[in-house]
Amino acid sequence: MPSLLDRLFGRVEKPAHTAKSRLKLVLMHDRADIPAPMMEEMRKEIIAVLSKYVVIDLEHLDVGIERAEGGVALVASIPIVRVNAEH
């Protein structure tokens, strides 16, 4: 499912990229017991907040859950293209 930002900026995800994203969500759910819809909602909200300040390269964005010492960590690699002129 393309995100709102992708649709606003005319970006269309390739089917393989969409399938990979969905698989990542399923794996994240299994690792952290976070429901996949909640994980996707968290991802969208993180993107929405950051997009107020910077332009993000959505093609190379990676948000995931990893097991860390004694718990679980949210790990994000969010490539920034440029700072928004408004801020």
Secondary structure, 3 states (H helix, E strand, C coil): CCCHHHHHCCCCCCHHHHHHHHHHHHHHHHHHCCCHHHHHHHHHHHHHHHHCCEEECHHHCEEEEEEECCEEEEEEECCEEEECCCC
